C-alpha cells in the first residue's frame, strides 16, 4: 500500500505568475545587460539546487543584469514547460536526468555521451551551457545496519529481499531507475512510499526509523550520507545517469550572461558543492548568504 508524505506543492497562483514573468522588459533598469530585459532564474524544490540558482543570480547581478528569482517551483515535470515557453530563462540542471526526461530511449551513461545527446534532445530555444565538475547523483541508500544484515554492496544485492520498501519523490515511479528499471536491470522488486522532500530530513528520518528500507533520492552531495553513516549502493549497470550540473538557458540569455554562467561552472567542483550543501544543512544558512560568501571567496564579487 503506497503512502505519501507531502512537504510542499506548487500553487496555481505561482504557475500563473510564472506564465507572465519571463523575459520582461524593465523600463526603469539602466543596467540589465544590453537588452535591458530581466533574466528569470528558477530552481527546483531542493535546497542544493536553490543555492546554485542563487549563485547564478548574484553573479549575473554583479555584471549589471536585472534578475528575477522564481525558486522552489517543484520538480522537472512542473518547471520544464516553463523553460520551454521562455517563462524561465536560466535553470541549474542535472544533465543525465534531463536527457532522460527529453529522450526516454537514451542509452547514454558517460558524461560525454550524455552531454552530446542532450545538445540534440533539448527543445528549440534551450541550450545547455558548460557542465561543472560537480555532480549530484540520485542514489540508492541504506543504513549501515541494513547493509550489514543483508550483506549489501550493490543494488542487485537487494533482489533477495522480499517486501522491500523504497522511499522517494513521486516522480521516482516513472524514472528509468525507478521500480521498472530496478526490476529489469537487477531483478529487484520494490514498493514505493512517496516522501516528497527530495531526500531531505523526512527521508532521512524514515530511513533511520526503519519506515523504509531504501532511500532512492538522497543525493550523493548530501551531507546526511556521511552524518548518518549511510551506505550508497553501487550501480554497476549504470541505470542512474551521470548528473553533472549545467545551466540551461533560453535564447534570450545573451552571450555575456552565458559567459558569466560558464565561469561559475568552471569553479564548481565536487568539494565546493559539498561545502555549500553542508552550510545549508549544518549551519542552516540561507541560500542568499551561502551564495554571497562563496562568490566573494571565489573572487567573483567584492
C-alpha positions in Angstrom: 0.0 0.0 0.0 1.5 3.3 -1.0 1.7 6.2 1.4 2.6 9.8 0.8 4.4 12.4 2.9 3.9 15.9 1.4 6.0 18.9 2.3 5.3 21.4 -0.4 3.3 21.9 -3.7 3.3 24.4 -6.5 0.3 26.6 -6.2 -1.9 27.6 -9.1 -1.1 31.2 -8.4 2.6 30.6 -8.8 2.1 28.8 -12.1 0.1 31.7 -13.3 2.7 34.2 -12.2 5.4 32.2 -14.0 3.5 32.4 -17.2 3.7 36.2 -17.2 7.2 36.8 -15.8 9.8 35.5 -18.3 12.0 38.0 -20.2 10.0 41.1 -19.3 11.5 44.4 -20.2 12.2 46.7 -17.3 11.9 50.4 -18.4 13.5 51.5 -15.1 16.6 49.4 -15.5 19.8 51.1 -16.6 22.0 48.0 -16.1 20.1 44.9 -17.2 22.6 43.9 -19.9 22.4 45.1 -23.5 18.8 44.1 -23.9 17.6 45.8 -20.8 15.4 42.7 -20.1 15.0 40.9 -16.8 16.6 37.4 -16.6 14.4 35.0 -14.7 16.3 32.4 -12.7 14.5 29.3 -11.5 15.2 26.5 -9.1 13.9 23.1 -8.1 12.2 22.4 -4.8 15.6 21.3 -3.5 17.9 23.2 -1.2 21.1 22.5 -3.2 19.6 23.5 -6.5 18.3 26.7 -5.0 21.8 27.5 -3.7 23.2 27.1 -7.2 20.4 29.2 -8.7 21.2 31.9 -6.2 24.9 31.8 -7.2 23.8 32.3 -10.8 21.5 35.1 -9.9 24.1 37.0 -7.8 26.8 36.5 -10.4 24.5 37.9 -13.1 23.6 40.9 -10.9 27.2 41.6 -10.3 27.6 42.0 -14.1 24.7 44.5 -14.2 21.8 42.2 -15.1 18.3 42.6 -13.7 17.4 39.3 -12.2 14.0 37.9 -11.1 14.0 34.8 -8.9 11.5 32.0 -9.2 12.7 29.4 -6.7 11.3 26.2 -5.2 8.9 25.6 -8.1 8.8 21.8 -8.0 10.3 19.0 -9.9 11.1 18.7 -13.6 7.6 17.7 -14.6 6.5 21.1 -13.3 9.1 23.5 -14.5 10.2 22.1 -17.8 7.3 23.6 -19.7 8.1 27.0 -18.2 11.6 26.7 -19.6 10.3 25.6 -23.0 7.8 28.5 -23.0 10.5 31.0 -22.1 8.9 32.0 -18.8 12.1 31.0 -17.0 15.5 31.9 -18.6 18.1 30.2 -16.5 17.9 27.0 -14.6 20.6 24.8 -12.9 20.1 21.3 -14.2 21.4 17.7 -13.8 22.4 16.5 -17.3 21.6 12.8 -17.0 18.1 13.1 -15.7 17.4 16.0 -18.0 18.4 13.9 -21.0 16.2 11.0 -19.9 13.3 13.5 -19.5 13.5 14.6 -23.1 14.7 11.3 -24.6 13.3 8.3 -22.6 15.0 5.9 -25.1 18.6 7.2 -24.5 21.2 4.6 -23.5 23.9 7.2 -22.8 25.7 6.6 -19.5 29.0 8.5 -19.6 29.2 12.3 -19.0 30.5 12.9 -22.6 27.7 10.8 -24.2 25.1 12.5 -22.1 26.3 15.9 -23.0 26.4 15.1 -26.7 22.9 13.6 -26.8 21.5 16.4 -24.6 22.5 19.0 -27.1 20.3 17.3 -29.7 17.5 16.3 -27.3 16.8 19.8 -25.9 13.8 21.6 -27.5 14.4 24.5 -29.8 15.2 27.6 -27.8 17.1 25.9 -25.0 20.8 25.4 -24.6 22.9 23.5 -22.1 26.0 25.6 -21.2 29.3 24.2 -19.8 28.9 21.5 -17.3 30.5 21.7 -13.9 32.8 19.1 -12.5 30.4 18.8 -9.6 27.7 16.1 -9.8 24.6 15.5 -7.7 23.7 11.9 -8.4 20.5 10.2 -7.4 21.5 7.1 -5.3 20.0 4.2 -3.6 21.0 4.5 0.1 20.6 2.1 3.1 21.6 2.3 6.7 24.8 0.7 7.7 23.0 -1.8 9.9 20.7 -2.8 7.0 23.6 -3.2 4.7 25.5 -5.4 7.1 22.4 -7.5 7.9 21.8 -8.3 4.2 25.4 -8.2 3.0 24.6 -5.3 0.6 27.2 -3.6 -1.6 25.4 -3.3 -5.0 21.8 -2.5 -6.0 21.5 -6.1 -7.3 22.1 -7.4 -3.8 18.6 -6.2 -2.9 17.0 -8.8 -5.2 16.9 -11.4 -2.4 14.9 -9.2 0.0 11.1 -9.6 -0.1 8.7 -6.7 0.6 11.4 -4.1 0.0 10.1 -0.5 0.6 11.8 2.3 -1.2 11.2 6.0 -0.2 11.4 8.6 -2.9 9.7 11.5 -4.5 6.5 10.6 -6.5 8.4 11.1 -9.8 10.6 8.1 -9.0 7.8 5.8 -10.1 8.3 6.9 -13.8 12.1 7.4 -13.7 14.2 4.9 -15.8 15.9 3.9 -12.5 12.5 3.6 -10.7 10.6 0.4 -10.0 10.5 -0.8 -13.6 14.2 -0.1 -14.2 15.2 -1.8 -10.9 13.3 -4.9 -11.9 14.6 -5.0 -15.5 18.2 -4.3 -14.7 18.7 -6.0 -11.3 15.6 -8.2 -10.7 14.8 -6.0 -7.7 11.1 -5.6 -6.8 10.1 -2.7 -4.6 7.1 -1.0 -3.1 7.3 2.8 -3.3 6.5 5.0 -0.4 6.4 8.6 -1.6 8.3 11.1 0.5 8.1 14.4 -1.2 11.2 16.2 0.2 13.9 15.3 -2.3 16.0 13.3 0.1 15.6 15.8 2.9 15.0 15.4 6.6 11.8 13.4 6.2 13.5 10.9 4.0 16.5 10.6 6.4 14.2 10.1 9.4 12.1 7.5 7.6 15.3 5.6 6.7 16.8 5.8 10.2 13.4 4.8 11.8 13.0 1.8 9.6 9.8 3.1 7.9 11.6 2.5 4.6 14.3 0.1 3.7 16.0 2.1 0.9 16.1 5.8 0.1 16.2 6.4 -3.6 16.8 10.1 -3.7 19.3 11.1 -1.1 21.7 12.8 -3.5 25.4 12.0 -3.4 26.3 15.6 -2.5 24.1 15.5 0.6 26.0 15.8 4.0 23.4 13.5 5.5 25.1 10.4 4.0 28.3 10.9 6.0 26.5 12.3 9.0 24.3 9.2 9.3 26.9 6.7 8.2 24.6 5.6 5.3 25.8 3.2 2.6 25.4 4.2 -1.1 24.8 1.1 -3.1 27.0 0.6 -6.2 25.3 0.8 -9.6 27.3 -1.4 -12.0 24.5 -1.4 -14.6 24.5 2.4 -14.5 20.8 2.8 -14.5 21.3 6.1 -12.6 22.8 8.6 -15.1 25.8 10.9 -14.5 24.4 14.1 -13.1 26.9 16.9 -13.9 25.4 20.3 -13.1 24.9 22.7 -16.0 23.0 25.9 -16.6 20.1 25.5 -19.1 19.3 28.8 -20.8 16.9 30.2 -23.3 17.8 32.1 -26.4 17.0 35.3 -24.6 20.2 35.0 -22.4 22.9 36.9 -24.2 26.5 35.8 -24.8 27.9 37.8 -22.0 25.5 36.3 -19.5 26.3 32.9 -20.8 30.0 33.5 -20.1 29.1 34.6 -16.5 27.3 31.2 -16.0 30.1 29.2 -17.7 32.6 30.8 -15.3 30.5 29.6 -12.3 30.5 26.1 -13.8 34.3 26.2 -14.1 34.6 27.0 -10.4 32.0 24.4 -9.1 33.8 21.1 -8.3 32.6 18.3 -6.0 34.3 19.6 -2.9 32.8 23.1 -3.4 29.3 21.7 -3.8 29.6 19.5 -0.7 30.8 22.6 1.3 27.9 24.7 0.0 25.4 22.0 1.0 27.0 21.5 4.4 26.5 25.2 5.2 22.8 24.8 4.4 22.3 21.6 6.4 24.7 22.1 9.3 24.6 25.8 9.8 21.0 26.4 8.5 22.4 29.3 6.4 20.1 30.7 3.8 20.9 30.5 0.1 21.5 34.2 -0.2 24.2 34.2 2.4 25.8 31.0 1.1 25.9 32.3 -2.4 27.2 35.7 -1.4 30.0 34.2 0.7 31.0 31.7 -2.0 31.1 34.3 -4.8 33.3 36.6 -2.6 35.6 33.7 -1.7 35.9 32.8 -5.4 36.8 36.5 -6.2 33.7 36.8 -8.5 32.3 39.6 -6.3 33.9 42.0 -3.9 
